[in-house]
């Protein structure tokens, strides 16, 4: 759109991407007949406004975990623990908080070390707003993961 001596471009660009913008020399001509010298190497980076998406967990929901290892939450993009971090792990009648400094983030993977006896059942709960991406987009749902350690089963016959 041109208004006086202002050219406004309204491109439809994907979120969170860098796009090169070029305008060839002479592609624009002023009302006085002068041509625009062109534009090259101009980069536009759009904001990423989408929240992280939980892709998978290790162990999977209702799955079996090793008695020693890590509990992992894998997202679609790099994440970190926010200042609003609230998380617990429950087994039987015992619930413990999972402190923020216990969590580790490596790119899109958030995890914590885990060690327990066989035949135990666990619930990990992470409150909404406890996880965000680098742009501050928070994961907006509670995460609840049920699992058991090797040797346990949900329904034993």
Helices and strands as residue ranges (DSSP letters): E 2-3, E 6-7, E 18-23, E 39-45, E 54-58, E 63-65, E 68-75, E 80-81, E 87-91, E 94-97, G 100-102, E 104-106, E 109-115, E 121-126, E 131-132, E 143-149
